[in-house]
Amino acid sequence: MSQTAYRTHHATDVTEALVGQKVTLAGWVDRRRDHGGVAFIDLRDSTGLVQVVIYDEEMARPLRSEFVIQVTGEVRLRPDGNENTHLATGKIEVVAESIEILAKADALPFQVSTALENESENKLPGEDVRLKYRYLDLRRPSMQANLKLRSDMTKAARHALEGMDFTEVETPTFIKSTPEGARDFLVPARLVPGSWYALPQSPQLLKQLLMVSGVERYYQLARCYRDEDFRADRQPEFTQLDMEMSFVDQEDVMAMAEKVIAAIWKVAGYEVKLPLPRISWQDAMDKYGSDKPDLRFGNPLVELTDYFKNTPFRVFQAPYVGAVVFKGGAATPRRQFDAWQEWAKQRGAKGLAYVVFAEDGELKGPVAKNLSDEERNGLREAVGAEPGDAVFFAAGRRESSQLLLGAVRVELARREGLLDPKKFAFTWVVDFPLFKPTDDPDDDDVAVGHSKWTSMHHPFTMPSKDWIDKFDKDPEHAMSDSYDIVCNGEEMGGGSVRIHRDDIQDRVLNVLGIGSEEAKEKFGFLLDAFKYGAPPHAGIALGWDRTVSILAGADTIRDVIAFPKAGGGRDPLTGAPAPITDAQRAETGVDYDPDSDEN
């Protein structure tokens, strides 16, 4: 609906069909140009731009960038040769008869003009400045497009789920603290001094209760909160598309999620071919050094542990040795190989061993002289390299070495221009371990429980059928019925079959070192509910910010969130988090001392 009290049309509604007609438009002055007694302004609204011609100098004089104006005038064709093929309205213009300034604008801290979107000198300020003036940053067309895409994706997901008989149910934001793998954000309960609410890390337990309640197909766009150490692409508050189903198994959930994903991608004009491919967690780590492999390109890792089992090279006398090929890398200058060493050290590695295969086939590089003749002679064939290539190696613990090589693989692809944001490579990663060790140096998740094992996903994940009877006897090798959906090297979401039997749940908690008393205290309400008939159930959640950023081709999830946080959870716009007054502190009961009540 374009017509309102302030306009008859939106900017891009003004087409050749309206030539000779009078229109009233409203929006911002995107930019202004003066040409000898005639002024041109680009009027911008949420749909785009339209050019306005002003012949009255007095009318044009006060107008500045980002003034909010209302324009009434006649639509005409632009003179021959003056069309702008970059604009939807590039063949017409509006000759202003009257202009009313609805609001003035101060000088801008940075330019938001649409014209800058097609200019090479479009240099934005630092992110802190963009976030401080987020309301200006959001005026930029690319940001408007991201918000619109997010909205369209949400509508598509809802429509797809409603077509599969899902019911949207909201779950509470103030809940009890439960162990889910990260630190909780806590809120003091003023009316119950000394007690606290926790903000949900996910609706995990609540959606399982909905399954017990008989809501067989549930979804919601859920707000989630995790007090985690800052990473470049993490947010303390985020959104997930949460979905849960009763009387289903893993295959049912994955098939449902694929339909939702196909519907979402169709919004942006992409057809997703179903069913999506699959790879086991172990194969993903072995071939790509990541549990979220980027499959837009090849170049898998090569394991050389057996190849170097009798090596004289002390560095390769390790539990794992692997390699990744650097195509054409033999021509790389020494200083760039030195830069690779620094790159690896920034990721916690001691360095990055390498060799090069010269065009004449000769093996060179720091590692080459440490290898036996037999190892040198067969190495090129073993790694699948060609003359002119280089090879990077990692040796040590299997997982940390694979993670390093996986990062090298992606960085090589990035430098070669292989990470096309308009190409989407989906895969399911399946067959995850049920548990992981709590002392893993490559994992910064908060351990659930008090044993040497913690949950790979969460404590309510069902062991796979082959492990139901023995997972607690061999936690190291136990497998789960869980699955992640990955696109372009990013984990879009994950899910699992849930435990619905209290005997299995008790055994899982025992492995985690959570006793019956602690379990009752932390999530006894769920365990109690299971005593009254819990159906088999399973689900999945898509990280909505991540999913939108992948489809939008955004460099960071902050570019698809209206008001995100900066580093460390800071909000440059509002100044949060901020101290509270002494009066507020006293009122919240933060310092409540139960002993003082007894006295």
Summary of the structure (lengths in Angstrom):
residues: 599
radius of gyration: 29.5
end to end distance: 66.8
largest distance: 90.5
contacts: 1805
relative contact order: 0.11
helix: 32%
strand: 24%
